[in-house]
Amino acid sequence: MKRLAKKVLLIGWDAADWKVINPLLDSGKMPALEKLVNTGVIGNIATLDPPLSPMLWTSIATGKKANKHGILGFVEPDPISGSIRPVNVTSRKCRTLWNILNYHGLKSNVVGWWPSHPAEPINGVMVSNFFSKCSVSYGKRWPISDGSVYPAAMTWTLKNLRIHPQELTSAHILPFVPLAAQIDQEKDHRLAILAKITAEAASIHAVATYLMENTEWDFMAVYYDSIDHYGHAFMKYHPPKMSNVSEEDFELYKNVVEGGYIFHDMMLDRLIQLAGDDTAIVIVSDHGFYSDHLRPENLPRIPAAPAIEHRPYGILCMKHDTLKKDERIYGASLLDITPTILTLFGIEPAKDMDGKVLTGIFQDNIATNYIESWENIEGDFGTHPAHLQEDTLNSAAALKQLVDLGYIEDPGEDNTKALNMAIKELKYNLSRVYFSSGNVGQTILLLEELQLMDNNDLRFPLDLAKCYLQKADYKKVKHIIQFLKSRDGVNLSYLEILEGIALSGQNKIHAALRLFKKANECLPEIPALHIELGKAYLSLERFQEALNVFNTALEKDDENAFAWHGLSIAHLRLGNFEDAAESALNAVGLLYHFPYAHYHLGEALYNMGRFKEAMQAFELVLNMNSKLVKAAVWLLKLHEKAGINNSKTIYYKELVKDYMKGNITIVSGLPRSGTSMMMQILQAGGMKLLTDAVRKADDNNPRGYFEYEMVKNLTKDQSWLNKADGKVVKIIAQLLRFLPSDFNYKVIFMRRDMYEIIVSQQKMLGRSIDKYPLSIASAYEKELEKVEIWHQKEPNVDLIYIDYKELLFSQQKSLTALNEFLGHTINIEEAVKVIDRNLYRTKLI
């Protein structure tokens, strides 16, 4: 691979968020970042679950999820003391970006990365995340933790670059808090918190700029945690004022978050100057931070509760001569940073990385080659020796065993309690990683183990319920709901939502809807509840109501990809194809790896006649999820329309062939619309019918009904459909939408004047025809609309409308069109013989 960048500067801004940044850019308050934005590529970047910084920044540095890299939280068991310690880099189980660069002889400087202690012996300089932390009063000895700097000889050079919080003067504080002089610091310690955050950021920056100026380097990574810390301490005071914040506090601290971003832009300006024009610059955050009405007023008393303040979208900004200018990129993930930077260096990423190369950011098409893995290659990767590397959970188990055997002293009750708490959180975080990766089975094993460890922690049964929902194990979901109802501190409205989702999964939509509406009375502000409500309305085909509910969800959170997706489906079913496409694009713009949203985008584009773009959308669906074979059915349809027959066509045919169970011809329509006559025509024309003799001929249908009794139970039992393969079966209009998608259907739909249909039905039932039943007519019209919606959304359905009266009086025309639709499989001369105009007894006068 060709090397594209001479140098790369990776800047980490923990919790940076475009929602805060964009107004500052617009007002000219972040000129350094604005320059990069205008000349580079920007976009949202999707975080991972759980959104905990040590895990996320390790994923950024490795391209792998936490179950692979092994960093699972903020603290971990200390195998020496028997208590806990801040998470160490020795617990990482795979190689980072800078380790791979080290193998290729490139020089790296890494400053403050979390976690990076103890500093790794890389070809360059590493300053760990312990280096800038200050916990001593000014003037007292401020030691540097062992292992904070590699090479150790650099310690003495760098230690004096640290800035103590008490060194900051009013000139440093007033830009953040203009009214700082009014604060009684004996009672209000928030200025001290501000000073600590700012001083630690300045220390990191001082070290980074020193190394950029005074060392040779190919790769530079510098991590600032301060935006996140400003957020946790001061976002509650950020405009607009929250109702639970006093006017006094708001006036004092409303500028802190904005000041923090401006401070970072000033530091960025210096980094850009030192980097030089030939350096690729990458700015990334691990997640965002809620800054609007979605800010939580209070945090629950659970571990890692501050993560609730994190928004799922961080920032990405990249600039280099080989990259596009002033462009947006969609679908980036934290996992994509390492593969993309390796590509800039002309180094192959690995197949066992969970991320991808962001090929769309480059001006020219680039070839991306992958090796199997960087983990098993021998060589100097600048990592700690194997004997220092630890598996924290295994270390904790080994420590307990030694205590039990009496070989080491019991660490004591407090230490043991802290140790057990740490182990519990690490396992819980791992369970969330597995769940977000789709490994539900492994998630259940961990959660069941955790529930045995602590039966009072309600997170475990709640997450287990989500797993059982995924596996459609509704019996276990019900058991958990009953268990939670017996516990204190559980919001019953949340359980109603959970129960409603379970009922939806069992197709008990009306019961689910009642629970969702009930929960909405107590929890009207939760977008996720509106999404469940909207999904219920979609299932009930109440599309306008679904549209309204999804719009309500978006009023509360306009960056909810699932709400946009639901809105897209509602628009599709209402025939608003342009709005459907726009909504689907919004969904994938927020969450790119969302195959169902791409699928409905393709469906909307198809109905708009934008066939080439529809093809691209469906191809993307299959790339993301090859099991969504309906996308291949659409693609075959599009290939046939465009006259394409290539290797892709063959591939799609094979997918569809393996998926489809057969081909069924269906005669449908409203009762008394001529379906029985059509069955006679097809039989006379040489086609095989699937019928039984359960319903006998009578005066209303003297030649028979040509029905198959099992059809009546189609909503619950579809097992009989295999018998219909290659045959014709009669199914009324109301049941069509319950047909499974794994058969190809040719539907002959009989149309007849609605007045004639209803009068014929009334006569059949022996009822008076003096009064026309408008309500029944209206219901039937809606059923006909549903048939058209079903036809439009099912690529495995070909449908022809045959007019009953035209069939009687323009037989040749109707049968010719029908024969062409059926692939010229019927004998028209024989078919026409069974058409009897004398049976046209109920006529529109």
N, C-alpha and C positions, 0 to 999 in steps of 0.2 A: 504493500500500500504506500502511496505517495504521502510524504509529510506535507501538511498544509500550513501549519503555523510554526514559526520559529519559537515562540514562547506562548504560554497560556497563564493568565491570571484568573484564579477562581476566588470570588468574593462571596462569603456566606453572610447574609443578613437574616438572622433568625426572626421569623414571624413577620417579615416585611410583606405589605399588602397593597395591591394596586388601588384599592378603595380609599386608602389614606393618601397614597402617593399622587394619584391623578389630579386632585384639586391643587396640590402643591406644585405640580408641573405646570398646570394651567395658569397659576399665579406667578410663575417664574421663580419659585423658592427652592427648586432643586435643579439648577442649571447643568451640573455635571451629569446627572442621570439623564436629563432631557437630551443632551448631546448624544449619549449612547442610544437612547430610544429612537431618535431621528435618523441614526445612521446604522442601526442594527436590527435585530430580530427580537421581538418581545412576545410574551404570552403568559397566561396562567400556567401554573404547574401543579399537578394533582399531588396531594400528600398521600400518606399511607396510614393505615390503622394498626395500632393506636398512634395518635399524633404526638409522640413523646420525643423530645429533641435528640437525646443520645442515640436512639434507635434510627431516627430519620437521617441524621447527619452521617451515620455509618452507612446507611443505604445509599446516600448520595455519593459517598467515597468508594463504594464497592460495586454499585449496580445490582445489589442483591437485597432481598427481604431479610427480616430479622431472624427467621427460622434458619437461614443459611449463614448469616454473619455472626449471630450469637450474642449481640448486644441487645439486652431485653429490658432495660430500665435505667433509672437514675442511680440506684445503689445495688450492691450485690454482696453475697456472703464473702467474708474475709477468711480464707482458709487458715490463717495464722492465729488471729485473735478469737475466732469463733463468733464474732459479731458481724457488723456490716461495714462497708467502705463505699466511697463513691465509685461508680463503675470505672473499671480500668481497661485500657486497650488490650491487655493480655488476654481478656476474655473474648476478643474477636477471633472468629474461626476461619476467616478467609482474607485474601490479600486485597489491599486497597489500590486505588489509582496510582498513588505515589510509589507503592511497592513494585508495581508493574513497570513504571518509568525507571525505577532504580535498576531493575533487571536489564533494561536497555541502555544503561550507562548515562541516563539523564539526571541532572541535578534538580532537586526539589527543595523548596522552603515551605514548611507547613507551620502556621502560627495559630494557636488557640483552638484547634479543631476539637469537637466534642464527640466522643472521648479520644484523647491522644496521650494519656498518661499511663505509664511512664513513656517518655518520648522514644520513638523507634530509631534505630541506628541507620538512618537513610543516608544516601549520597547527597548531602546538603545540610540543612539545619531544621530541626523540629523543636518547637516550643509548645509544651503541652497546655492543656486547658487549666492546669493548676497554677500556672506561672503568674497570672495577673491578680489572683484572688487575694484580698487583703482582709485580715481579721484582727489586726493589732492597731493600737492607737498611734497617732503620729509621733515620731521621735523615738519610739521603741524599736528594738531590733525586729526587722521584717525579713525573716529567713525565706529562702526559696526551697520548696520541697525537693528532696532527692528525686532525680529522674525527670525534672521539669524541662531540662534543656539537653538536646544532643546536637553536636558533641558537647560534653560537659565543660570543655575549655571555654565555650562561648558564654557560660553562665555569668562570669564576671563582667563581660562586655555588655550583656543585656540587662543585668539586674538593675542598673541605675537608670534605665529607661522607664521603669515602672513609675506610675504616678499614684500617690496616696490621696484618698478622698479629701483629706483635710488640707491638702495643698491647693485645692481649688478656691478661687476667690469669687467675689461678687460678680466679676466680669464673666466668669464661667457659668454662674447660676442664673443671673438675671435674664438671659435670653430664653431660658426655660420657664422661669417664674418671675415675671416683672414686678410682682408685689411681694417679693421675698422678705423685704424689710418689715412687713406687717406680721410675720409669723413668729410666734413664741416657740423657739426651738427646744425649750425645756419640756414643753407639753406635746409639741407636734414634731415627730421625727422624720417626716416625709422628705424634708430637704436633705437629710443625711442619706436616705435611701437613694435619692436622685444623684447625690454626689458620688456615692459608691458605684452606681451603674456607670456614670459618665467617666469616672477615673479609670475603671477597669477597661472600658472601651478605648480610652486614650492610651492606656498601656499597651494593649494589643496593637493599636495603630502605630505607636512609636516603634515597636519591635519590627513590625512588618515593613515600615518605610526604611528603617535602618538596613534590614536585610536586602531589600530591593536595591538600595544604593550601594551597598558595600560587599555584596557577594555575587558570584556568578550563579545564574539559575536559568532553568528551562521552564520550570513549573513553579508557580507560587500559589499557595492556598492560604487565605486568611479568613478567620471566622469571628464575627461579632455577635454576641448574644444579647446586646443591649437593647435593640428594638423590642425584643420579646419581654425583657425586664421592664422597660418603660411601659409597655402595654399592661402587664400584670399589675403594676403598681399604680398606673395613672390613666389607663384607658377609660375608667369609669367617670373621669372628669372631662373627657374629650367632648367637644360639641357634636351633636346637640345634647343639651343637659338631660341627664336621666332623672326620673322622678324621685328616686331614692337618694339623690345627691343634694346636699344643701347649697344654697346660693353662694354662701361664703366659700366653701370648698371649690365650687365650680369656678368662681372668679380667680381664686388663687392658682389652681393647677390646670386650667383648661388648655394652656399652651404647651404643656410638657411633651406630649406625644409628637405634636408638630415640630417642636424644638429638637426632639430626638432624630427625626427624619432629616431635618436641615443639617444637623451635626454630622450625620452619616454622609450626606451629600458633600459636605466640605471635606471629609476624609476621603471620599471617593475621588474628588477632584485631584488630590495629591497622588493617589494610587495610579490614576490614569496618566498623570504627568511622568511618573517614574517608570511606568510600564513601557512607554514608547509606542509609536504608531504600528509597529510590526507585531504587537502582542495581541493575541485573542483574549478578549475580556468576557468573563462569564459571571453574572450576578444571579444568585439564586437564594430563595428562602424555602424553608422546609414546610411551611404552612402559612396561612394568613392569620389575621386577628380581627375578631368582630369589632366594628367601630360604629355601628349604627343601632337601630332598634332591636337587633338580635343579640346585643350584649346581655349576658345574664346578670340579673340584679344581685343574686346570691349564688354562692357555690355550695354544692352538697358536701357533707363531711365524708368524703371517700378519698382514697389515695389518688394522687395525680389529678385532683379535681380542677386545677387551673387549666388543664388541657381542654376543658369545656369552652374556654374562651377562644380557642383556636378555630379559625375558619379553614375549610378544606382546600382552599386554593392559595398557593403562594405565588411568588413572582419569578419570572425568568427573563433575563435580558442578556443578549449575546452580540458581540461586535467583532468583526474581523473582515479583512479584504475578501476572503473567500465566501463570506456569508451574504445573504440577501440584505438589502437596505430598507429601512422603514417598513418592515413587514411584520405581520402577526403569525405566530405559529400556534397550532391547536393540538391538543392531545399529549402534551409533554408530561412526564412523570419524573419524580425524584430519581427513579431508577435509570433514567436515560442519560444522566449527566456524565457518569464514568464512561459508558460506551462512546458517547459523542466526543468527549475530550480525547480519548484514546485515538479516535479517528482523525482528529486534528493533528495528532502527532504521527499519524501514519502507522499506528499500532493496532493489531486486530483485537477487537473485543472478543469475549468468550460466549459460547452458547449457553453456559450455565449461569450467565448473568440474567437477571429477570428483566432488565431494561433493554431498550433498543437504541440504535443510532438515529438521531433526529435528522434524517436525510433531507427533509423538506426545508431546512434552513440554509442549505448550500446553494450558491449561485449555479453551479454546474452539477450534473449528475455524478455521483461518486459511487465507486464499487466498494461495497462493504463485505469484507471477508471475515469469517469468524473461525477461531480455533475452538476446540472442545472445552478447554478449561485452562486457567492460569494456576490452578491449585496444585497440580501434580508435577509441574515442571521444576527440575532441579536448577539451582543457581542462586545468585545473591539478590534477594528481594528487599533487603534492608529491614527485615522483621526481627523481632526478639527471638532468641534461641527457643527451641521447642520446649525445654524444661521450664521456661517461665510462662508459657502459654497455658491457660486454664479454662476448663469448662466449669462455670460458676455453680451450676446445679449439681454437677457431679462432685465438685469440691465440697459443697455443703453436705452432701450425703456421706462422703468419706470422713469429713470432720465429725459428724454425729457418730459414725461407727467407732472412731477412735475414742471418743468420749465414753461411749457405751462399754468399750473393752477396757477402759481404765488407763489407756496409754497417755492421755492428756487430760488436763484439768477441765472440768465443766466451766464454760465461760460465764456462768451465772444467769440468774433468772431474767434480768433486764436484757442482757446481750442475746440470750436465747430467744426471747420474745421478739426482739428486733430482727434476728436472723430468720425466724419463722415467717415474720411479716414480709421480709424481703423476698424469700423463696416463693411465697404465695403470689406476690405481685409479679415476679418474673414469669411464673407459670401462667398467670392470668394474661399478661401481655402476649406471651407466646400463643395462647389460645386465640386471641384476637387476630394475630398475624395469620394463623392457620385458617380462621373463618374467612378473613378478607381474601385469602388466596383460593377459597373454594374447597378447602380440605375439611369438610364438615365432620367426617369420621374422627380425625385426630383431635379436632376441637372438642368433640363430645367426651373423648377419653380424658382429656385434661380437665375439663370442667367438672366431670363426675368425680375425679380425684380431688379437685379443689373443694367441692361441696362436702366431701368427707372430712377435709382438713378444717373447714369453717362453715358450719351449717347456718351461721347467722349473717353471712355476707350475701345479700340479695342479688348482687350482680351475677352470681353464678347460676342460680335457677333461671333468671331472666334471659341470660345468654343461651342457656340450654334450651329454653323454649324456642328461641330463634332457630337453633340448630334443628330441633325436631320439626319445626315448620318447614324447613328446607327439605327434610326427608319425608314430609307428609305423614309424620307419626303423630296424628292428632290426639290419640289416646294419652300419650305422654305429655303433650301440651296441656291437655285438660287437667291432668294430675298436678302439673306444676302450678297452674292457675289456682286450683283448689288449695294447694300448699301456701301460696303467696297470700291468698285471701285470709288465711289464719294468722298472718304475721302482722305485727305493728309496723307502721311507717311506710306502708305500701299504698300508693295512690290508686284507688280502685278504678279510676278512669283509664289509667295505663293498662290495667288488666282487661278492661272492656275492649280496648284497642287490640290487645293480644288475642283475646277470644274472638273478636270480629275477624281478624286476619285468618285464624284457624277455620272459622265458619266459611269464609270466602274460598279457602282452599278445598273445602268439601262441597263447594258449589251451593252453599246455603246463603245466597247473596242477600235476600231480603232480611234474614235474621242478622247478618253481619251489618247491614246498613242501619238497622235499628240501634245496634250497639255503638256504631261510629257516631251517629247523630247524638246519642246520649252522652258519649264522651266529649263531643264537641261543645256541649253546653258548659262543661267545666274547664275544658282546655281549648278555647277557641283560637289561641295564638300559635298552635303547633302546626307548621307546614306539613309534617309527616302524616298527621291525622287527615288533613285535607286531601293528601295524595291517596290515602286508603279510601276515603269517601269517593274521590273521583274514580278510582279503579272499580269500586262497586257500581257506580253509575254506568261506567263503560260496559261492565258485564251485563247489566240490565238493559243495555242499549238505550239508555236515557242520556243521549249525547250532549244535549244542550245543558242539562244539569251538570254533567261532567265538566263541560267547558267552563261553566261558572265557578265550580269548585277549584279547578286547577288555576284559574285566574286569581282566585282568592289566595291560594297558596303562594303564587308568585308576587302578589302584593306584599306579602310578609317576607319573602325571600326570593328575590329575582335571580338568584344564582343557584337555584335548585334544579339540577338537570332532570330529575325524575318528574318534577312538575311540568317542565317544558315538554318532556316526552309524552306525558299524559295529555297535555293540551294538543300536541301534534295528532295523537290518535283521535281525539274528539273532533278536531277540525277535519281529519280525513273522512270520518264516518258521516259528517255533515256535508261533505262535498266541497269544503273550503280548502282546495288543494294547495294554493299558494301560502295560505296561513299555516297549513300543516307542514309544508316544507321549511318555512321560516322557523317554526317552533322546534322542529327536529334539528335544524342547524344550530339553534341556540343550545339544545341539549348536548350535542356532540362537541360544540365549542367549549362547554364546561367540563364534560366528561367524555373524552374522545373514545376510550375503550368501552363503548356502550353499543354492542352489536344490534340490540333491538331498536335503538333510536336510528341507527344507520338504515336498518331494514324499513322502518316506516318513512324515512326520508326517501328511500328508493321507491316506495309505493306512491308517495306523493308526486315525485318527479315523473314517474310513469304516467300517472293520470294527467299530468300537465303536458304530456307529449315530449318531455325532455329525456328521450330514451338513452342517449349516450351517458348522461349524468346519472340516470337511474342505474345503468349497468355498472358504473363505477361504485355506486353506493352498495349494490348487492354483492359485488366482488369483495368489497371491504368487509361486509358481513361474514362471508365465508372465510376470509383470512383470519378474522377474529374468533369465529366459532363455526367450525366445519359441520357441526351437528344441526345448524339451522338450515336444513336442506330446502326449506321453502324459498330461500334466496336463490338456490340453484334452479328451482322450478321457474322463478321469475326470469333468471338469466337465459334459460333455454327459450322461453317465450320471446325475450328480447333478441336473442340470436336469430331465431326463426323470422322475426319481423324484419331484421336488418339483413337477412340472407347470409349470416356468418356461419361458417362450418370449419372450425379449426381445432387445435388440440384442446383448447379450453372447452369448446362445445362437447367434445368427447368426454372430458373430465366431468362436466356437469351432468351429462347423460348417465354416466356410471353412478354418480352420487344419487341421482333421482331413481335410477333403476333399482339400486339397493334399498332405497327408502320406500318406494311405492309398492303397495301390495296388489294392485290390480287396476282395471279400467271398468268403470260402471257407467251405463247410460241410464239417465233418470228422466222420467216423465213427471212434471210437476205443474202446479197451479193451484188456484183456490178451488175448493170443492164445487162441483157442477160447472167447471170451466172447459170441459171436453177432454179431460185426461184419460178417461176410459176409452173413448174413441181413438185417441192417439195410441194407446196400448194395442188396440186391435190393428191399427194401420201398421205398426212396427212388426207385429207378429205375422201379419199377412205378407209384409215385405221381406220376411226371412230372418228376422232377429229373434233370439231366444229370450223369453220372459222369465222373471222370477216371480211366481204367483203361488197361491194355494187356493183351496176350495172352501176356505172358512166362510167368506161372505158370498152368499148366493145371489144370482141374478134375480131381479124383481121388476116391477112395473116401471120404476124410475130408471133402471139400467137393464133393459131386457136382454142385452147381450153379455152382461156380467160386469163386475167391477175391476177385475184384473189386479187384485190387491194381494199383498203379502202381510200376514197378520203381525209379524215381528216388527214391521215398520213403526207401528204405533208406539213402541217402547224405545224408539231410537235415542231419546234423551238419556236413557239409563243403560241401554244394552246395545252395543254396536258390533258384537261378536259375529253376528249373522252376515255381515257385509261381505265376507269372503265368498259366500254362496252367490253373491250378485256379480262377481267378477266375470266380465265378458257377456253380461246379460243386461236386460232392461228391467228396472224396478220402478214402481209408482210411489212417489213420496210427496205429500202435500207441501205447499209453500212454507207453512209455519214450522216445518221440521228441517228444512234444508240446512239452516245454519248450525245444526248439531252434527252434521256429517264430519267425520275425522279428516284430517288433511293428508293422510297417507294413501289415498286412492286418487286416481284421475277420474274426473267426472265430466260427462257431456250431458248437459241439462237442456231438455226440451220443455220450455215453459209456456203453458197455454194461457192466452189472454182472451178475455171475454168481457163484454160490457157489464159493469158492476151491477146495474139494475137487473139484467137478465140472470146473473149469478144468484143474487139474493132472492129474487122471486122464485127461481127454480128450487133453491134451498127451502124456502118457506112452504112451497107446494109439497116437497118431499117430506117435510116434517108435519104436514097436515095443518099448517097454520094459515091464518087469514093473511091475504096480501093487500088488504085495504089500506094499511098504513105502512109506508116504506121505513124500515128500521135504520135511521141515519147513523146511530151509534155503531151498529155492526158494519155498515159501509165504511165509516171512518176507520174502524179498527182494521178492516181488510186493506184499505189504502196504505195504512202504516206497514202492514205485513209486506205489501208489494215493494215499498221503499226499502225494507230490511233485506229483501231478496236481492235488490240491486246493490246494496251496500256489501252484502255477503259475496256477491259475484265479483265486485270490484276488488275486494281484498284477498281473494283466494286465487292464486296463480294456477292452481290445478283444476280450475273450473272453466269450461267453455260453455256458454249459454246462448241459446237461440230462442227468441220469442216467436210463437206461432199464434196468429189470430184465429180464433175459433170460426168466426163467420167467414173469413177469407178462405179458410181451409175447406169449408163446405161449398163455397161458390166459385173459388178460383183454385181448384184442386191442383192443377198442373204447376202453377206458380209456387204454391206453398210446398208441395212435395219435392219440387226441384231444389228449392232452397234448403229443405230439410235433408235431402239426400247428399247435397254438397257438404252440409255441416257434419254429417255422419261418415264422411269419407266414401260416398257412393257405395254404401253397403246394403241398400234396400232395393227391392224390385218394385219400381213405381207402378208398373202395370197391374201387379197383384195387389199392391197397397191401396190403390184407388178404388178397388172393387168393394171395400168394406165401408166406404163413406156413404152414409145414409142420411139424406137431407130430411127425411120424414121424422128423424129423431130430434130435429130442431123444433121443439114444441113450445119453449118459453122465449118469446121474441120481444125485442124492444119495438113498441108501436110508435 
